[in-house]
Amino acid sequence: MSTHSEDHIYVVGAGHAGGELAFALRQQGYAGPLTIIGEEGHLPYQRPPLSKAFLKGECETPSLYLRQQAAYDKANIGLLLSRRVERLDRAGKKLIFDDGREVTYSKLALATGGRARRMTINDAARAERTRNFHYLRNIDDVLAIRSRFEAGQRLVIVGGGYIGLEVAASAIARDLNVTVLEALPRVLARVTAPQMSAFYEQIHRNAGVDVRTNVEVIGLDFDAEGDAVTAVHCTGGVVIPADAVVVGIGLLPNTELAQAAGLDVDNGIVVNEHAATSDPDIVAAGDCTNHPSVFCGRRIRLESVPNAVEQARVAAAYLAGKPRTYDSVPWFWSDQYDLKLQMTGLSQGYDQFVLRGSMQNKSFAAFYLKEGRLIACDAVNRAQEFMIAKRMVAACKPFDPVALADETVPLKTLAPPLQAAAPPA
Ligand SMILES: Cc1cc2nc3c(=O)[nH]c(=O)nc-3n(C[C@H](O)[C@H](O)[C@H](O)COP(=O)(O)OP(=O)(O)OC[C@H]3O[C@@H](n4cnc5c(N)ncnc54)[C@H](O)[C@@H]3O)c2cc1C
């Protein structure tokens, strides 16, 4: 790729996608000026340990960094950290920072991720000013939560999604008294089958978590100084005393910068299969994008590391003038207690659930079929079968449910050969 003196590619967002995108640009041959801008004060880092090992205090901040400073120096990638881009002027090709300074870009990548969805109850704004009410999205959030992680403390977690449940498992490992409040009739309701929800609810109850479903938070109590939340009020007149509250009720994509600049936005920055936005000089990648999924046959927005990494590489290829299509099958993982859950595909709309293995033995694969076609698999403590299931889901074809459930039939004998596993045209 040729470079001119006025070339300067900026990446807004120093997260998983932003970090990966910059290095991928170098790998694709872009040798010109390249800078990542991030509002956090950290080098690009991985977030999954935030609700797992890092929350338990088993690792420290530098181990979260995707690469150390020396790698950026070596690749000649500039970092502008603790700097927030406030405005994007597409006509002038300028980024305007919170301190009023500005830079000019030749090409731009938006990797702005998302932020924790806030509670909407009346007391929420007041709670955010206390010392023991937390959302969980970044390192600073977790350092604050960790300071409350003392044995015997009463932790109330609002939200029974993956993050809420991972926080529960981490808190149990540190001997806290944990309550999980879920507004829907079951945990993980939006992402998995009732059988999986029941399995995870039982696992958490066995570990000592008080899991309550069908309960909505309607208010909070505060101490006399207003410094701390002391109890959580729920529908049904239930009041749960709390020494700390962690809220994990979803993510809002950071799309404001793009939207104000007139880029297409619809539950994420709208990109095409090459990760290009409605402005051909601007790409976007990661949690902030709404992209066409070849596999799902519709537009989706994903919140996962594999999506951030793989879409970032596609975006870099486009900027480097070597466009390729983003056609990965979604996948994700979650670690809770001694359970390694790995998921591939998207199970929404399934009409058949097939279990292989034993939930009681905590080793199984759950297959989701729609009109006979395999659309997703959740595997618990079955890493090898998960790798095969990924290929099977990617093949987008029907599989015999009886054979899927039969452990005497090795899964690999059902899977398509490696080279044949391709998404539909
Ligand atoms: C607690 C937790 C656990 C998770 N566990 C898993 C897991 O087990 N497996 C998995 O696959 N995924 C997991 N995820 C999701 C995964 O971490 C995200 O999908 C991934 O981080 C997305 O990367 P990203 O770069 O798109 O966004 P982010 O990581 O959110 O990075 C975006 C960055 O851009 C910055 N930014 C935004 N706007 C601006 C601006 N205007 N100016 C400057 N900077 C800006 C943000 O501050 C942020 O640092 C987890 C997430 C969390 C929070």
The ligand as an SDF file (V2000), in Angstrom:
LIG
                    3D

 53 58  0  0  0  0  0  0  0  0999 V2000
  -16.7150   -8.4060   32.2860 C   0  0  0  0  0  0  0  0  0  0  0  0
  -16.6790   -8.8620   30.8610 C   0  0  0  0  0  0  0  0  0  0  0  0
  -16.4760  -10.2060   30.5830 C   0  0  0  0  0  0  0  0  0  0  0  0
  -16.4500  -10.6410   29.2640 C   0  0  0  0  0  0  0  0  0  0  0  0
  -16.2300  -11.9750   29.0130 N   0  0  0  0  0  0  0  0  0  0  0  0
  -16.1450  -12.3990   27.7370 C   0  0  0  0  0  0  0  0  0  0  0  0
  -15.8480  -13.7670   27.4460 C   0  0  0  0  0  0  0  0  0  0  0  0
  -15.6940  -14.5900   28.3440 O   0  0  0  0  0  0  0  0  0  0  0  0
  -15.7160  -14.1370   26.1420 N   0  0  0  0  0  0  0  0  0  0  0  0
  -15.8860  -13.2360   25.1100 C   0  0  0  0  0  0  0  0  0  0  0  0
  -15.7620  -13.6130   23.9390 O   0  0  0  0  0  0  0  0  0  0  0  0
  -16.1860  -11.9370   25.3590 N   0  0  0  0  0  0  0  0  0  0  0  0
  -16.3120  -11.5100   26.6470 C   0  0  0  0  0  0  0  0  0  0  0  0
  -16.5960  -10.2020   26.9090 N   0  0  0  0  0  0  0  0  0  0  0  0
  -16.8790   -9.2800   25.7690 C   0  0  0  0  0  0  0  0  0  0  0  0
  -15.5970   -8.7540   25.1630 C   0  0  0  0  0  0  0  0  0  0  0  0
  -14.7270   -8.3100   26.1540 O   0  0  0  0  0  0  0  0  0  0  0  0
  -15.9540   -7.6290   24.1930 C   0  0  0  0  0  0  0  0  0  0  0  0
  -16.7240   -8.2120   23.1580 O   0  0  0  0  0  0  0  0  0  0  0  0
  -14.7180   -6.9670   23.6210 C   0  0  0  0  0  0  0  0  0  0  0  0
  -14.0010   -6.3160   24.6290 O   0  0  0  0  0  0  0  0  0  0  0  0
  -15.1180   -5.9730   22.5370 C   0  0  0  0  0  0  0  0  0  0  0  0
  -14.0020   -5.2560   22.1290 O   0  0  0  0  0  0  0  0  0  0  0  0
  -14.1360   -3.8280   21.4760 P   0  0  0  0  0  0  0  0  0  0  0  0
  -12.7590   -3.3860   21.1560 O   0  0  0  0  0  0  0  0  0  0  0  0
  -15.1620   -3.8450   20.4320 O   0  0  0  0  0  0  0  0  0  0  0  0
  -14.7420   -2.8930   22.6230 O   0  0  0  0  0  0  0  0  0  0  0  0
  -14.1350   -2.4560   24.0170 P   0  0  0  0  0  0  0  0  0  0  0  0
  -13.3160   -3.5430   24.5900 O   0  0  0  0  0  0  0  0  0  0  0  0
  -15.3020   -1.9310   24.7930 O   0  0  0  0  0  0  0  0  0  0  0  0
  -13.1580   -1.2330   23.6680 O   0  0  0  0  0  0  0  0  0  0  0  0
  -13.6240    0.0000   23.2250 C   0  0  0  0  0  0  0  0  0  0  0  0
  -12.7420    1.0900   23.7880 C   0  0  0  0  0  0  0  0  0  0  0  0
  -13.0280    2.3150   23.1270 O   0  0  0  0  0  0  0  0  0  0  0  0
  -12.9920    3.3730   24.0580 C   0  0  0  0  0  0  0  0  0  0  0  0
  -13.7450    4.5000   23.5140 N   0  0  0  0  0  0  0  0  0  0  0  0
  -15.0660    4.5470   23.2520 C   0  0  0  0  0  0  0  0  0  0  0  0
  -15.4050    5.7530   22.7390 N   0  0  0  0  0  0  0  0  0  0  0  0
  -14.2650    6.4840   22.6830 C   0  0  0  0  0  0  0  0  0  0  0  0
  -13.9740    7.8180   22.2680 C   0  0  0  0  0  0  0  0  0  0  0  0
  -14.9260    8.6200   21.7850 N   0  0  0  0  0  0  0  0  0  0  0  0
  -12.6950    8.2650   22.3630 N   0  0  0  0  0  0  0  0  0  0  0  0
  -11.7220    7.4420   22.8250 C   0  0  0  0  0  0  0  0  0  0  0  0
  -11.9430    6.1700   23.2440 N   0  0  0  0  0  0  0  0  0  0  0  0
  -13.1960    5.7030   23.1740 C   0  0  0  0  0  0  0  0  0  0  0  0
  -13.6390    2.7130   25.2860 C   0  0  0  0  0  0  0  0  0  0  0  0
  -13.3390    3.4330   26.4580 O   0  0  0  0  0  0  0  0  0  0  0  0
  -12.9720    1.3580   25.2730 C   0  0  0  0  0  0  0  0  0  0  0  0
  -11.7550    1.3600   25.9600 O   0  0  0  0  0  0  0  0  0  0  0  0
  -16.6320   -9.7250   28.2190 C   0  0  0  0  0  0  0  0  0  0  0  0
  -16.8450   -8.3560   28.4970 C   0  0  0  0  0  0  0  0  0  0  0  0
  -16.8720   -7.9340   29.8090 C   0  0  0  0  0  0  0  0  0  0  0  0
  -17.0950   -6.4680   30.1190 C   0  0  0  0  0  0  0  0  0  0  0  0
  1  2  1  0
  2  3  1  0
  2 52  2  0
  3  4  2  0
  4  5  1  0
  4 50  1  0
  5  6  2  0
  6  7  1  0
  6 13  1  0
  7  8  2  0
  7  9  1  0
  9 10  1  0
 10 11  2  0
 10 12  1  0
 12 13  2  0
 13 14  1  0
 14 15  1  0
 14 50  1  0
 15 16  1  0
 16 17  1  0
 16 18  1  0
 18 19  1  0
 18 20  1  0
 20 21  1  0
 20 22  1  0
 22 23  1  0
 23 24  1  0
 24 25  2  0
 24 26  1  0
 24 27  1  0
 27 28  1  0
 28 29  2  0
 28 30  1  0
 28 31  1  0
 31 32  1  0
 32 33  1  0
 33 34  1  0
 33 48  1  0
 34 35  1  0
 35 36  1  0
 35 46  1  0
 36 37  1  0
 36 45  1  0
 37 38  2  0
 38 39  1  0
 39 40  1  0
 39 45  2  0
 40 41  1  0
 40 42  2  0
 42 43  1  0
 43 44  2  0
 44 45  1  0
 46 47  1  0
 46 48  1  0
 48 49  1  0
 50 51  2  0
 51 52  1  0
 52 53  1  0
M  END
$$$$
